[in-house]
């Protein structure tokens, strides 16, 4: 605030001297004749050591305050380099909104990130502005333009002049990138609320934990499909993290926990759980018999085809150049064979599910459970759940690292202060004004007050 006042005061004094001198000269022109006027202007000192010294000193003083004042204003250009940007869309296909660059969420994140003191979100937001770098018109279709570059300007106020301007604009653009990544790029999370395992049967808990681990694996395999060679700061890849999760899933969930429960027949409500599994078996057996019937019908239909019809069938057709050739085509038996195989797989899956349920019923019915076994199972469940949440965090961090890496290429940020050339131009103009003020003031004193 002080530098702004001094800068404006110096400029005001110089302009005032020019104005007053010009008015004095204008008013006193009538006090002398044309010959005297020419003589005054001709004999005036337009250049000497004193004038040069005053111009130099005044310009340097003004330049110092002007430099500090200009440092309070910084601009940045945000360029969107992904394909959806040309359609005014975010990378996930939603509508792009440039106002989010200086939204309250982004500014609050920037304040926390930079530990900025003595400034509120509202005060900092009032110092920021954003607009398309190249704007189109709406009067003619030829003037339509979707901007993929946006200018962000920061001008310090009395509430923020204690902050470093370049640091502020850097924090804003960095925070916007993080905000954009979290909101519009690949994101993944499991259920944030821990389930109440006390209300779940032990085998249901096994299924739940298996599902959570599988969800992490699916996410990691999907990210590996996008960029299998990406390496995190910790030296991990999506495939290496997936390998750890897969091994944990097979060892801790499907072997240790499941085996502990089955071998000891651990259950919370035996009668109720056995009834549920028995009911499931009835439903699955119905599906098994239905699939088995479909399998047999498909095979019967295949047997009805004559041997000659199941051979390769060639039909005349033509290629893209218009030349005819004999192409192989499918016959009904091909479709029936696929259907028979599918129904056979369904039958095998149904039978496996029934056998698994029968095994659980048998283990529950034949074993007596002790308090120590329950405590061991509960401890192992909590340990497995915590490990899964750890893998989830690792997967999310890896995904966000990849998103930041990708967005550093897709969202480019360039920060600009006032250039040295612009400052030099300002000083040249100010020096010219000082020179003009000195010369006019000197000339005005040579005109007599009265004729």
Long-range contacts (C-beta under 8 A, 24 or more apart in sequence): 1-158, 1-161, 3-65, 3-68, 3-69, 4-69, 6-65, 7-62, 7-65, 7-66, 7-69, 10-58, 10-61, 10-62, 10-65, 11-62, 11-430, 11-433, 14-58, 14-430, 14-433, 14-434, 14-437, 15-433, 15-437, 17-437, 17-440, 17-441, 18-433, 18-436, 18-437, 18-440, 20-441, 20-444, 21-437, 21-440, 21-441, 21-443, 21-444, 22-440, 22-444, 24-444, 24-447, 25-440, 25-443, 25-444, 25-447, 28-444, 28-447, 28-448, 28-449, 29-447, 30-451, 31-447, 31-448, 31-449, 31-450, 31-451, 32-447, 32-448, 32-451, 40-443, 40-446, 40-447, 41-443, 43-446, 44-439, 44-442, 44-443, 44-446, 45-442, 46-439, 51-435, 51-438, 51-439, 54-434, 54-438, 55-431, 55-434, 55-435, 55-438, 56-431, 58-430, 58-431, 58-434, 59-427, 59-430, 59-431, 59-434, 62-427, 62-430, 63-423, 63-427, 63-430, 66-423, 66-426, 66-427, 66-430, 67-423, 70-417, 70-418, 70-423, 71-165, 71-417, 71-418, 72-155, 72-156, 72-161, 72-165, 73-153, 73-154, 73-155, 73-156, 73-165, 73-417, 73-418, 74-153, 74-154, 74-165, 74-166, 74-168, 74-169, 74-415, 74-416, 74-417, 75-151, 75-152, 75-153, 75-154, 75-169, 75-415, 75-416, 76-151, 76-152, 76-169, 76-172, 76-173, 76-413, 76-414, 76-415, 76-416, 77-133, 77-149, 77-150, 77-151, 77-152, 77-413, 77-414, 77-416, 78-149, 78-150, 78-152, 78-173, 78-176, 78-411, 78-412, 78-413, 79-148, 79-149, 79-411, 79-412, 79-413, 79-414, 80-148, 80-149, 80-410, 80-411, 81-148, 81-409, 81-410, 81-411, 81-412, 82-410, 82-411, 85-148, 86-146, 86-148, 87-146, 88-146, 90-180, 90-184, 91-184, 91-185, 91-410, 92-184, 92-185, 94-184, 98-130, 98-131, 98-132, 98-150, 99-130, 100-176, 100-179, 100-180, 101-130, 101-150, 101-152, 101-172, 101-173, 101-176, 102-128, 102-129, 102-130, 102-152, 102-172, 103-179, 105-179, 106-172, 106-175, 106-176, 106-179, 107-172, 107-175, 109-175, 109-178, 109-179, 110-168, 110-171, 110-172, 110-174, 110-175, 111-171, 113-171, 113-174, 113-175, 114-167, 114-168, 114-171, 116-163, 116-168, 116-171, 118-159, 118-162, 119-159, 119-160, 119-163, 120-159, 123-157, 123-159, 123-160, 124-160, 124-168, 126-157, 127-154, 127-155, 127-156, 127-157, 127-159, 127-160, 127-168, 128-152, 128-153, 128-154, 128-172, 129-153, 129-155, 165-417, 166-415, 166-417, 169-415, 170-415, 173-413, 173-415, 174-413, 177-404, 177-407, 177-408, 177-411, 177-413, 178-404, 180-407, 180-411, 181-400, 181-403, 181-404, 181-407, 182-400, 185-403, 185-406, 185-407, 186-223, 186-399, 186-402, 186-403, 187-396, 187-399, 188-216, 188-219, 188-392, 188-395, 188-396, 188-399, 189-392, 189-396, 190-215, 190-216, 190-388, 190-389, 190-392, 194-385, 197-378, 197-381, 197-382, 197-385, 201-267, 201-268, 201-269, 201-273, 202-261, 202-266, 202-267, 202-268, 202-377, 202-381, 203-258, 203-261, 203-267, 203-273, 203-360, 205-381, 206-253, 206-254, 206-257, 206-258, 206-261, 209-253, 209-257, 209-381, 209-384, 209-385, 209-388, 210-249, 210-253, 210-254, 212-388, 212-392, 213-245, 213-248, 213-249, 213-253, 213-388, 213-391, 214-249, 216-245, 216-388, 216-391, 216-392, 216-395, 217-242, 217-245, 217-246, 217-249, 219-395, 219-399, 220-245, 220-395, 220-398, 223-398, 223-399, 223-402, 226-402, 227-402, 230-401, 230-402, 230-405, 232-397, 232-398, 232-401, 232-402, 233-401, 236-394, 236-398, 238-398, 238-402, 241-391, 241-394, 241-395, 241-398, 244-391, 245-391, 245-395, 248-387, 248-391, 252-380, 252-384, 252-387, 253-384, 256-380, 257-377, 257-380, 257-381, 257-384, 260-373, 260-376, 260-377, 260-380, 261-377, 262-359, 262-360, 262-363, 263-363, 263-367, 264-367, 264-369, 264-373, 264-377, 265-363, 265-364, 265-365, 265-366, 265-367, 265-368, 265-369, 266-369, 266-373, 266-374, 266-377, 267-364, 267-369, 270-364, 270-365, 273-364, 274-361, 274-364, 274-365, 277-357, 277-360, 277-361, 278-357, 278-361, 280-353, 280-357, 281-354, 281-357, 281-358, 284-350, 284-353, 284-354, 284-357, 285-350, 285-354, 287-346, 287-350, 288-346, 288-347, 288-350, 288-351, 288-354, 291-343, 291-346, 291-347, 291-350, 292-343, 292-347, 294-339, 294-343, 295-340, 295-343, 295-344, 295-346, 295-347, 298-336, 298-337, 298-339, 298-340, 298-343, 299-340, 301-336, 302-333, 302-336, 302-337, 302-340, 305-331, 305-332, 305-333, 309-333
